[in-house]
Amino acid sequence: MVAIHDLESKKEGDESLIPPVIPLSSEHVSDKGIYLLENGEDCLIYIGNLVDPGILQQLFGITSADGLPTQFVLQQYDNPLSKKLNGVVNEIRRQRCSYLRLKLCKKGDPSGALFFSCMVKDQSPNGPSYVEFLVHVHRQIQMKMAS
């Protein structure tokens, strides 16, 4: 997961098109942010409900996330933020074997639940978090080794 709303703060000397990754935990997702999460099949772009309308205008040509469909074609607008987002998406697609579909996810929408279901570091109602699972496996291995 990467923060799209922070793409302009990227350092000029940084060679990578893709910004530093953020852990897959809901505690790292702000209502004021826009995030891109790639799962091998889809690129999910999550839009918080308090995102600056100016950023939405630069990236998607709209001032409210309510007007965006779930599946869409990413346009490139004539501004640095839009160009950087297109560069990041194209670089991720170039690195993968298949073409990743873009899906918009919005807070309070079923698509938002899809985005948050990818937060593997969070504990879910269906089971432990990823870290808890790893601790469990580690304990099982220690018990096997001790016997």
C-alpha positions in Angstrom: 0.0 0.0 0.0 1.3 3.5 -0.8 -0.1 7.0 -0.1 -1.1 8.7 -3.3 -2.0 12.0 -1.6 1.7 12.3 -0.6 3.2 11.7 -4.0 4.3 15.3 -4.4 6.4 15.2 -1.3 8.6 12.5 -2.8 12.2 13.5 -3.0 13.6 14.4 -6.4 16.8 12.3 -6.0 14.7 9.2 -5.4 15.0 7.0 -8.5 12.0 4.7 -7.7 8.7 5.7 -9.2 6.9 3.8 -6.4 6.9 5.6 -3.0 7.7 3.8 0.2 5.2 1.2 1.2 2.9 1.5 4.2 2.1 -1.5 6.4 -1.3 -3.2 5.6 -3.0 -2.0 8.8 -6.0 0.3 9.1 -4.2 2.4 11.7 -2.1 3.8 8.7 -5.2 4.8 6.7 -6.4 8.4 7.2 -9.8 9.8 6.2 -7.9 12.6 4.6 -5.8 10.3 2.4 -5.9 8.4 -0.9 -4.1 5.1 -0.9 -3.2 2.6 -3.6 -3.1 -1.1 -2.7 -2.2 -3.8 -5.2 -3.1 -7.4 -4.6 -1.8 -9.1 -7.8 -5.2 -8.9 -9.5 -6.5 -5.4 -8.8 -5.2 -2.0 -7.9 -7.5 -0.7 -5.2 -7.5 3.1 -4.8 -9.1 4.0 -1.5 -10.5 7.5 -1.1 -11.1 8.8 2.5 -14.2 10.8 3.1 -12.2 13.9 4.2 -9.9 14.2 1.2 -9.0 17.7 0.0 -11.3 18.4 -3.1 -8.2 20.0 -4.7 -6.4 16.7 -4.7 -9.5 14.9 -6.1 -9.6 17.5 -8.9 -6.0 17.0 -9.8 -6.2 13.2 -9.8 -9.7 12.4 -11.1 -11.1 15.7 -12.4 -13.9 15.8 -9.8 -14.3 17.5 -6.4 -16.3 14.8 -4.7 -15.6 11.0 -4.5 -19.4 10.5 -4.7 -19.3 11.0 -8.5 -16.7 8.3 -9.2 -17.7 4.8 -10.4 -16.1 1.8 -8.7 -14.3 0.6 -11.9 -12.8 3.3 -14.0 -10.1 4.2 -16.5 -7.4 6.4 -14.9 -7.0 9.7 -16.9 -3.8 11.7 -16.9 -4.4 15.4 -16.3 -1.9 18.1 -16.9 -0.5 18.5 -13.3 2.4 16.9 -11.5 0.3 14.8 -9.0 -1.7 13.2 -11.8 1.4 12.4 -13.8 3.1 10.9 -10.8 0.0 8.7 -10.0 -0.1 7.5 -13.6 3.7 6.8 -13.4 3.2 4.7 -10.2 0.3 2.7 -11.7 2.1 2.1 -14.9 5.3 1.0 -13.1 3.3 -1.5 -10.9 1.5 -2.9 -14.0 4.9 -3.2 -15.8 6.3 -5.3 -12.9 3.3 -7.7 -12.9 2.5 -10.6 -15.2 -1.0 -9.5 -15.8 -2.8 -6.2 -16.4 -4.1 -5.0 -13.1 -7.7 -3.6 -13.0 -8.3 -0.3 -11.2 -11.1 -0.2 -8.6 -12.0 2.8 -6.6 -12.9 2.1 -2.9 -14.8 4.7 -0.8 -15.4 4.8 2.9 -18.9 3.7 3.9 -19.3 1.8 0.6 -19.0 -2.0 0.0 -15.9 -1.2 -2.0 -14.4 0.3 1.2 -15.0 -3.0 3.0 -13.1 -4.8 0.1 -10.1 -2.4 0.6 -10.1 -3.0 4.4 -10.3 -6.8 4.0 -6.8 -6.5 2.6 -5.4 -5.1 5.8 -3.8 -8.4 6.9 -2.1 -6.8 9.9 -5.4 -6.1 11.5 -7.3 -8.7 13.5 -10.5 -9.7 11.7 -13.7 -11.2 13.1 -12.8 -14.4 11.1 -9.5 -15.0 12.8 -6.2 -13.7 14.0 -4.1 -10.9 12.5 -1.1 -11.9 10.4 1.3 -11.2 13.3 -0.8 -13.3 15.7 -0.9 -16.1 13.1 2.9 -16.0 12.8 3.3 -16.1 16.6 0.9 -19.1 16.8 3.0 -20.9 14.1 6.2 -20.1 15.9 4.8 -21.5 19.2 3.7 -24.7 17.4 7.2 -25.1 16.0 8.8 -24.6 19.4 6.5 -27.2 20.9 7.5 -29.7 18.2 11.2 -29.0 18.7 10.9 -29.5 22.5 9.2 -32.9 22.2 
